[in-house]
Amino acid sequence: MALPKVDAAFAPANLDAIVGPTRIPRMSRSPDHIIRPAILALSAYHVPPASGMVKLDAMENPYSLPPGVRDEIARLAADAPINRYPDASGAALKAALRESLAIPPGLEIMLGNGSDEIIQIIALACAKPGATLMGVEPSFVMFRMIATFAGMDYVGVPLNADFSLNLDATLEAIARRQPAVIFIAYPNNPTGNLFDDEAISRIIEAAPGVVVVDEAYHAFADASFMDRLAQHPNLLLMRTLSKQGLAGLRLGLLLGRPEWLIQLEKVRLPYNVGVVTQLIAEKVLKHRDILLQQAAAIKCERAVISQRLAAMESVDAFPTDANFILFRVNEAGQVFQSLKKRGVLIKNLDGSHPLLKNCLRVTVGTPEENILFLAALQASLPQSNAKFGANG
Ligand SMILES: *Cc1c(COP(=O)(O)O)cnc(C)c1O
């Protein structure tokens, strides 16, 4: 990676001149000596360039909002008081969320700059020395990364080969490691499946700390733990608007009992959700019918792609309740590169976890994008294995 340009005064040649008079040995000022070893050991979250590509790598909603709603947003943005700090409590937006998501009374809401920030708030609040954050693997990589940022120990319990929860192993790990926090994505990313809800309940009951059920893909699944919040005092529920068409706005939310959220609110930076995000999210939530229609269209297309993938001989597509599909091919790396050459960007998961060997993940796009993806995939599969190969 190229280093950013630095001012001439800070170029290495002059560094001794700057460092010299203070008598601080030069090396002690280097990042290697100052940054925590756990951070030095990390590799940065990689976001590949996608300009000009059919972008099916990041679980974005491919649809934009109708012109009328966009006009309303334009007026809101024009009149937004951006010279003022945002409402730190997000009261109007929370009221809109309460109605739109049918949040039961008695539960509190905490807003985050995306749900990524909420994961970070929870980890920061729970990071006692030696505290453990637990997840299952493979799952959302941010659970592990943010545990590291916060200085927590991380434990990832492997899923079964079919990506179901290994309940015995998870309960055993809970008993042994006594995790302060457990994150479970429902549906799971990158596998797309919903875990058995009774198994999750067993985990919540066995947990000595808090369990966060991450429902980032709720819009595409017909299941939720919302109803179980009343039953489990150590359960928190996380949602986001990102996968529903508002990824660029950055809004996530956490639902839970007041006794938890009062404490977590102390860690939330007061102005974490901007004026424009609050206004636009509130407006779009009033058009819930549009979001629901778009999610329905994505679910229809998901079925179409799944069917087409199932018909390809050398492709093994996994069941999904999210807006993406995980599938296994021969030579995933080559297939991924070939798709990229053909202008289609998906996610290569090969090498990220042993259970994801030769796995690729495609986000459901518009019907046109999906046709392009399927054609490019067909053309990218190793010829000898493709059902519709040379003769098809
Ligand atoms: C995408 C994703 C998130 C993060 O979404 P935000 O854009 O930060 O709200 C959280 N959890 C899972 C499982 C995800 O896939």
The ligand as an ORCA input file, in Angstrom:
! r2SCAN-3c Opt
* xyz 0 1
  C     -23.931     -5.585      7.497
  C     -23.984     -6.115      8.847
  C     -23.949     -5.283      9.979
  C     -23.534     -3.843      9.929
  O     -24.390     -2.997      9.382
  P     -24.277     -1.439      9.536
  O     -24.218     -0.958      8.134
  O     -23.067     -1.059     10.337
  O     -25.534     -1.067     10.247
  C     -24.124     -5.854     11.225
  N     -24.276     -7.164     11.364
  C     -24.282     -8.004     10.326
  C     -24.457     -9.463     10.556
  C     -24.125     -7.510      9.026
  O     -24.061     -8.364      8.004
*
